[in-house]
Amino acid sequence: MMRVSRAFVVAALACALLASGCQKETPVEGAVDSAKDALDMREHEKLKDAGEEAKEAIDDAVEGVKDAVEGN
């Protein structure tokens, strides 16, 4: 049962990471977005901030799962 839970968590995290990386932007678009982010001027700022926080949480969870699997 525990192995199934870990496998499910890893699969869910992998899907979330893949979904978050679908949109590609040019370096100029990235620079403009970064500047607008710093000034809180992006469209749908709160939603984008929530998405960024969710991505960070997923990244942290992935590291935790890796550490647990490796026995750290």
C-alpha positions as CSV (number, residue, x, y, z in Angstrom):
1,M,0.0,0.0,0.0
2,M,2.8,2.4,0.8
3,R,4.5,1.8,-2.5
4,V,1.3,2.5,-4.4
5,S,1.0,5.8,-2.5
6,R,4.5,6.9,-3.3
7,A,4.1,5.9,-7.0
8,F,0.9,7.9,-7.2
9,V,2.6,10.9,-5.6
10,V,5.5,10.8,-7.9
11,A,3.3,10.4,-11.0
12,A,1.0,13.2,-9.9
13,L,4.0,15.5,-9.3
14,A,5.5,14.6,-12.7
15,C,2.3,15.4,-14.5
16,A,2.0,18.8,-12.7
17,L,5.6,19.6,-13.6
18,L,5.0,18.7,-17.2
19,A,1.9,20.8,-17.4
20,S,3.6,23.8,-15.9
21,G,6.3,23.8,-18.5
22,C,4.1,23.8,-21.6
23,Q,4.2,27.5,-22.5
24,K,7.5,28.7,-24.0
25,E,8.4,32.3,-24.1
26,T,11.2,34.2,-25.9
27,P,13.9,35.9,-23.9
28,V,12.3,39.3,-24.5
29,E,8.9,38.1,-23.3
30,G,10.6,36.7,-20.2
31,A,12.4,40.0,-19.5
32,V,9.1,41.9,-19.9
33,D,7.3,39.5,-17.7
34,S,10.0,39.7,-15.1
35,A,9.9,43.4,-15.1
36,K,6.1,43.5,-14.8
37,D,6.3,40.8,-12.1
38,A,8.7,43.0,-10.0
39,L,6.3,45.9,-10.4
40,D,3.1,43.8,-9.8
41,M,1.8,44.9,-13.2
42,R,1.1,41.6,-14.9
43,E,-2.3,40.6,-16.1
44,H,-4.0,38.3,-13.5
45,E,-1.1,39.0,-11.1
46,K,-2.7,37.1,-8.1
47,L,-3.4,34.1,-10.2
48,K,0.1,34.0,-11.6
49,D,1.6,34.4,-8.2
50,A,-0.5,31.5,-6.9
51,G,0.7,29.4,-9.8
52,E,4.3,30.3,-9.1
53,E,3.9,29.4,-5.4
54,A,2.2,26.1,-6.3
55,K,5.2,25.3,-8.6
56,E,7.6,26.0,-5.8
57,A,5.6,23.8,-3.5
58,I,5.6,21.0,-6.0
59,D,9.4,21.4,-6.5
60,D,9.9,21.1,-2.7
61,A,7.6,18.1,-2.6
62,V,9.6,16.4,-5.4
63,E,12.8,17.0,-3.5
64,G,11.2,15.5,-0.4
65,V,10.1,12.4,-2.3
66,K,13.6,12.0,-3.7
67,D,15.1,12.3,-0.3
68,A,12.6,9.8,1.1
69,V,13.3,7.3,-1.7
70,E,17.1,7.7,-1.2
71,G,16.7,7.3,2.6
72,N,18.0,10.8,3.6
